Amino acid sequence: MLGSRFATRVYSFASGVTGYWPDLSFNPSLEQMARLAASVDGLTELDLN
């Protein structure tokens, strides 16, 4: 058993980004969303679809 797994879609990180990037006036890039996802403790998988 590998233990608990926690996954989400990358586009979950496209909403409400003004709290993380207050000066962002456009949708975040895929790289920005992936970097934000990497900062989430316990996130084990990221769905890029």
SULVEN-V52500 format. One line per field, one symbol per residue. phi: phi as a letter, one per 40 degrees, with the letter a starting at -180 (. if undefined). A space follows every 10 residues. Layout:
BEGIN
phi=???
END
This chain:
BEGIN
phi=.cgcbbbacc ccccbgcccc bcccbacccd cccccccccc cgcbabccc
END
